[in-house]
């Protein structure tokens, strides 16, 4: 396990491979382990780093209120702490939000960007409120299991492989803390990156979204807003395209990263 301090907060990450840096940013409520299909596939050609973002995994459990844009600055300072000036960034859901904030604030530090099942605004979307209500009614562990299942398409979640994987991912709840999750979802509820800011993203961008998840149209809107972005629907997938369709996703991303 590797840790680094970022402005006094402790962040956990894993790292393997050599070459250009590729930073993997996970969705909520999971952590770096969700990239188990990508780390070995990408590390043959790249220096792959999978970060546990603030409030998740083994990283800092923040309980004081913060603005959701902190995830972009965390990304910048984390890479700086590792001595990385520039990286390709791949982010799913929350990870995609962090990637957008990073690309907007630090354009020269982003190589290529892959956004998966994400959004730039949650105005009018009640997912954060649902999470907070779920915590209040079922407790952290009880609601976490349902939240993890909701990240997958019904077909995948109902399969033997899907049920087994979901049970494993749900066990990562032991690394979460209720107070920090409440703080996180309160911050997430206010997410609203302006279209003008998103249009200012200059990094070559690939947007992938599962057709069976509510983020599909939100992701397409992000792709339509970022100049020159390419949008790829992942047919039949839920939010976690890298898990449900790893071969398709890995081939797509590796081809995109190697494009001159």
Residue, then its C-alpha position, 0 to 999 in steps of 0.5 A: x500500500x502507498x500513501x501520500x500527504x496532500x495539504x495535510x490529508x492522507x491519500x492512498x493509491x496503488x501504482x504499477x507499470x512504466x511510461x506515460x502516467x494514466x490516472x484512474x479515478x473511481x466512482x462513488x461509493x467504491x474505491x481503487x479496487x473497481x479498476x481490477x480489469x484495467x490496472x493489469x491491462x494498461x500497465x503493460x504500456x503505461x504507468x498506471x495509478x489508481x487513487x482512493x479519492x477523498x472520503x473513500x477507500x483508505x484515503x482521508x475521511x473528511x467530515x467538515x463541509x467542502x465544495x465538490x470542486x475539491x476533487x479536481x484540486x485533490x487530483x492536481x496536488x496528488x499528481x504533483x506530490x508524485x512528481x507527475x506534471x502531466x497525465x492521461x485521466x480516466x474517471x467514472x461517475x465521481x471520477x469523471x467529475x473530478x477529471x472535469x474539474x482538473x481539466x478546467x483548472x489545469x489544462x496543461x496537465x491533462x494529456x487525454x481524458x476518458x469520462x465514463x457515465x458521468x455528468x457536469x451538473x446534478x441540478x434537478x437530479x435527486x441522487x444525492x438526496x436519495x443516498x442521504x435518505x437511504x443512509x438515514x433509513x438503512x444505515x451505511x452498510x444496508x444502503x451501501x449494498x443497494x447502492x453498489x447493485x444500482x451501478x450495474x445493469x439489471x441483467x449483469x446484476x442478476x447473473x451469477x458472476x454479477x451477484x458474486x462481484x457485487x457481494x465482494x464490492x459491497x464488502x468495501x463498506x468497511x472502509x467508509x464512514x457515515x459522517x464523511x459520506x453525508x458530507x460527501x453527498x451534501x457536496x455532490x448535491x450542489x454539483x453544477x459546472x457551467x457549460x461555459x467551463x465545460x466548453x473550455x476543456x481542451x484535452x482530447x476527450x472520449x466519453x463512454x456511457x452505459x445505456x442502462x444507467x440514468x447517467x447516459x443522457x447526462x454523459x451525452x450532454x457532457x460529450x456534446x459540450x466538450x469541443x471535439x469529444x467523442x461519445x460511445x454508448x455501451x449497449x446494455x451496460x450500467x454505470x460501471x462499463x469498465x466492469x461489465x464490458x472490460x474487453x470492449x472498454x480496454x480496447x477502446x481506451x488503449x486505442x484512444x490513448x495511443x492516437x497521435 
